[in-house]
Amino acid sequence: MKMFSKMQMGNSNTDDTFCCLSSTSTETTPCDFPLLQLPRKPEIFHGREAVSLQLKNSLLQDEGTRIAILGTGGIGKTTIAAIMLHDVDIEAKFGTRRIFIRCEAMTSADGIISGLAAALDITADNRSDLLRSVVQYLRETKAPILLVLDNFETPWDSADQDAVEETLGHLDTVEHLSFVVTMRGTKRPGCVKWSQPALTSLDPVGLLAARMIYLENGGQDGEGLDHLLRFLDGLPLAIVLLAYHGQNCSPTELSLAYEAERTELLNRGRRTRLTSLEVSISFTLNSQTMEEEPNALEALRLLSLLPDGVEIEELPGVFPNLARRGSAIRTLQDTALLSRYGSRYKVLAPIREYIQAAQEPAGPLLLDVRSYYFAIPVDQLNGWFQNPQDFDLVQRITQVYGNIRTIMIHALSRSELSHHLFSALKSLSLVAQMSIYSADCLQLLDAAVASAQGLPAFKGELHSMWKLKSIVHQIRHEREAAAVADAAIAALEEAAGGESETELQVMSSGLSTQPKDTYSLAKWHRNKGNLGAAIRLYTEARHAYEQNDDKYWVAWCCQDLGHTYGAAGQLVESYEMHLRARTNFLAIGRTVNASACLLAMARAQMDGRDFVKAISLFLDSISAFASLGLDYWAAHSQLGCAICYYEMNMCDQAESKLIPAQAQYEKMKDCTAVATCRKYRARCHCQLGRHHEEQVTLRDAIDYCTRNGLHELAAELRDDRALCEELLVVGSVPSDHASEDVL
């Protein structure tokens, strides 16, 4: 089936827009309707097969059917009705007695009656006579009739609502009349016995259907198309409009344009509800239902900041001071501006984007929302410190991470800073290091640094942000780590107050009186590249903590020693220290930290080229991280395991680990890791003699590196491609690629 025709963008040529169903005669009798006009059958229709089948089966029943097709603007209600009108079985049953009335210009019951009378070529002296004549005419027709009232929300959601429902009630008395109304919203009019089971409100289309709609409407295919379509949350009108602009640019180029312009890009030609998403949304915002509940718009402004949606039970906490909260939420549901998925409310992405641009949230209610979401990472992290066995931490943060991030970005972009914001950002960053959001977290930290720069009240926070940036870069093995660490030290020197001043004094003097001071000094030397001094000081701190039987700090000292030994190339010592750290972490119930040590032990064995032991440890760490829901670290383990398999010429096993690792890194937006996975997948193809597949993989990988600024890696891949092209010519067996420490 096909869905959402290109012509639905408002062609004004009547001959093109409508098709005629009668053949010759224009005389009207109860069994032979006048020449009727129907909307042309859409040529593109995807993703609504189940709904279309349910609608068709209901209409093919003997008795008259009453159905409402409901949903938000641009979801495809009219398209489904048009598809149904042209179905061969529907045409066989109703023949020429298929009536389609456009109601978008009608604001009263009189408009509906007049429109229906005009279609049937019926006249009368006054309204009551005209209604009576129309109903009588329909009753006297000795065959089934199908009536579609399109955009019925316009006359129904008006001051004349009672009369409109009364008119529907009169039509409901015609037994062999089936009628379908398409309406924005989620509620059906009264005075009608609606057929059961009723159609549920239309949901957005899935990603596969969205791809088909986009491509068949002229949009270009290519890498990044799925990412582009996810911006639109499966809203068909938005997909069609974006495809119009996608005719002349790639999905990647269009993604950049959409991130800059947002819903301003979702239009074409003269702006109407069918050619502009913003106009379509504004029709609903200006409806009588919305005007009668002004708090609904205030709630919508706030909900536009919550891409993850909100649980019903959370509403009192998120909106504690919103007047008539229940009525406001119901109004948004009734108008289909707010969707419900189980126990969660959510606003579709294009609607959110438009509201943020046109109806920006502000005021005390916004502060309530910020307070609620800023408290979540702080409370969750504190709870985890008190109960390290509570592994639901990541899952709880993940469920609302998008909300927290969006609210933080909103506050930072407006320089509306607070200590509560920075405290929440610090906690969120620490959680992000255990999950899949390191790239997003870097964007947040960059925004925070830019906002706090030069503000005396936030000097301490500026140091913390630089320090967190350094940690994230180190975790991601990026070159920026060293430069950011230097910036963190500079910020620390500028702050020079409170705890930071003590740390600065210890670092500058080289003296230490407490294990904590020794530990801090060791970290400072390590960041400066003084690995020998760092090893000596970490060892001193470890011995001091061992004398105090402080397993927590013994574990941390051993872990940092393991990392420092590894940086110094002392792999045996690195492995031993991480093993000791793991033992201590397990003893105090720090399972997450113990799993991180397992990964470090695997890397030490891999760097020492004991690939068999490394693979065993990597597999254990994959299982450990997966059981904790730490997908970020599981991806690191999968990549390390894949490299070991590759080095042992077990390329099929390597690719089985590279594929899920790459998918996870793409989700994390970790470009370097994605490119590394692609590189090793190409090399696996090479080792297996699949040089054509290698060439395609290398081409895509080089393009990916170039677009993401990974120029050195792109150069390396070009060398691989040159070798591949030689092998394609001579058909020789490839030599092993040199391995490198990518982890």
ZIJO-V69956 format. One record per pair of residues at least 4 apart in sequence whose C-alpha atoms are under 6 Angstrom apart, sorted by the first residue. I is the first residue (numbers start at 1). J is the second residue. D is the distance in whole Angstrom. If there is no record, write none. Layout:
<<I J D> <I J D>>
//
This chain:
<<1 45 5> <1 46 6> <2 44 4> <2 45 2> <2 46 5> <3 44 4> <3 45 1> <3 46 4> <4 44 5> <4 45 5> <5 42 5> <5 43 5> <5 44 5> <6 217 6> <9 274 5> <9 275 5> <14 18 6> <17 40 6> <18 37 6> <18 38 6> <18 39 5> <18 40 5> <19 37 6> <19 38 6> <19 40 6> <20 37 5> <22 35 5> <26 34 5> <26 35 6> <28 32 6> <28 33 5> <28 34 5> <30 140 6> <30 141 4> <31 141 5> <38 100 6> <41 82 6> <41 83 6> <46 209 5> <47 205 6> <47 209 5> <48 52 6> <59 65 6> <64 175 6> <64 176 5> <64 177 5> <64 178 4> <65 178 4> <65 195 6> <66 178 6> <66 179 5> <66 180 6> <66 194 5> <66 195 5> <67 180 5> <68 180 6> <68 181 5> <68 182 6> <69 182 5> <70 183 5> <70 184 6> <70 185 6> <70 186 6> <70 201 5> <71 184 5> <71 185 5> <71 186 6> <71 201 5> <71 202 5> <71 336 6> <72 184 5> <72 185 6> <72 336 5> <73 184 6> <74 237 5> <75 235 6> <75 236 6> <77 182 6> <91 95 5> <94 144 6> <94 145 6> <97 145 5> <98 146 5> <98 147 6> <99 147 5> <100 148 5> <101 149 5> <102 150 5> <103 150 6> <103 151 5> <103 152 6> <104 151 5> <104 154 6> <106 111 5> <106 155 5> <107 154 6> <107 155 4> <108 155 5> <108 160 5> <109 163 6> <109 164 5> <110 114 6> <111 115 6> <117 121 6> <117 122 5> <124 129 6> <124 130 5> <129 133 6> <132 136 6> <133 137 6> <139 174 6> <144 176 5> <144 177 6> <145 177 5> <146 178 5> <146 179 6> <147 179 5> <148 179 6> <148 180 5> <148 181 6> <149 181 5> <150 181 6> <150 182 5> <151 182 5> <151 183 5> <152 182 6> <152 183 5> <153 157 5> <153 183 5> <153 184 6> <156 161 5> <156 164 6> <165 191 6> <169 191 5> <169 192 6> <185 334 5> <185 335 4> <185 336 5> <186 201 6> <186 334 5> <186 336 6> <204 234 5> <204 235 5> <205 234 5> <212 216 6> <214 219 5> <214 239 6> <214 243 5> <215 219 5> <217 243 6> <218 243 6> <218 247 5> <219 243 4> <219 246 4> <219 247 5> <220 246 6> <220 247 6> <220 250 6> <224 251 6> <224 252 6> <225 251 5> <228 255 5> <232 349 6> <232 350 6> <233 349 6> <241 266 5> <241 267 6> <242 266 6> <251 255 6> <258 262 5> <261 265 6> <263 354 6> <266 276 6> <266 277 6> <267 275 5> <267 276 4> <268 275 5> <271 275 5> <271 276 5> <272 276 6> <273 279 5> <273 280 4> <295 328 5> <296 328 4> <301 361 5> <302 361 6> <304 352 4> <306 403 5> <307 402 6> <307 403 6> <308 400 6> <308 402 6> <308 403 6> <309 345 5> <309 346 4> <310 344 5> <310 345 5> <311 343 6> <311 344 4> <312 343 6> <312 344 6> <315 319 6> <316 320 5> <318 369 5> <318 372 6> <332 337 5> <332 338 5> <333 338 5> <338 346 6> <338 347 5> <339 345 6> <339 346 5> <340 344 6> <340 345 4> <355 359 5> <356 360 5> <362 366 5> <370 374 6> <373 404 6> <374 424 5> <375 379 6> <376 380 6> <377 381 6> <377 424 6> <377 427 6> <377 428 5> <378 424 6> <378 427 6> <384 388 5> <388 590 6> <391 628 6> <394 398 6> <397 401 6> <409 413 6> <411 416 5> <425 429 6> <428 432 6> <432 437 5> <432 438 6> <433 438 6> <434 630 6> <435 630 5> <435 631 6> <435 632 5> <436 632 5> <436 668 5> <437 441 6> <437 668 6> <439 669 6> <449 453 6> <449 462 6> <452 458 6> <452 462 6> <459 495 5> <460 495 6> <463 488 5> <463 491 5> <463 492 5> <466 488 5> <467 488 5> <470 481 5> <470 484 5> <470 485 5> <473 477 6> <473 478 5> <473 481 5> <474 481 5> <480 484 6> <492 496 6> <496 500 6> <496 501 4> <497 501 5> <506 510 6> <506 511 6> <507 521 5> <512 517 5> <512 518 5> <515 541 5> <518 537 6> <518 541 6> <519 538 6> <519 541 6> <522 534 4> <522 537 5> <522 538 6> <525 530 5> <525 534 5> <526 530 5> <526 531 5> <526 534 5> <534 538 6> <538 557 6> <542 554 5> <542 557 6> <545 550 5> <545 554 6> <551 555 6> <551 584 6> <555 581 4> <555 584 5> <555 585 6> <557 561 6> <558 577 5> <558 581 5> <559 578 5> <559 581 5> <561 565 6> <562 574 4> <562 577 5> <562 578 5> <565 570 5> <565 574 5> <566 570 6> <566 571 5> <566 574 5> <571 604 6> <575 601 5> <575 604 6> <578 597 5> <582 594 4> <582 597 5> <585 590 5> <585 594 5> <586 590 6> <586 591 6> <586 594 6> <598 621 6> <599 621 6> <602 614 5> <602 617 5> <602 618 6> <605 610 5> <605 614 5> <606 610 6> <606 611 5> <606 614 5> <611 615 6> <611 644 5> <615 641 5> <618 637 5> <618 641 6> <622 626 6> <622 634 5> <622 637 6> <625 630 5> <625 634 5> <626 630 6> <635 661 5> <638 657 5> <638 661 6> <639 658 6> <642 654 4> <642 657 5> <642 658 6> <645 650 5> <645 654 5> <646 650 5> <646 651 5> <646 654 6> <651 684 5> <658 662 6> <658 677 6> <662 674 5> <662 677 6> <665 669 6> <665 670 5> <665 674 6> <678 701 6> <682 694 5> <682 697 6> <685 690 5> <685 694 5> <686 690 6> <686 691 6> <686 694 6> <698 702 6> <702 714 5> <705 710 5> <705 714 5> <706 710 6> <727 731 5> <727 732 5>>
//
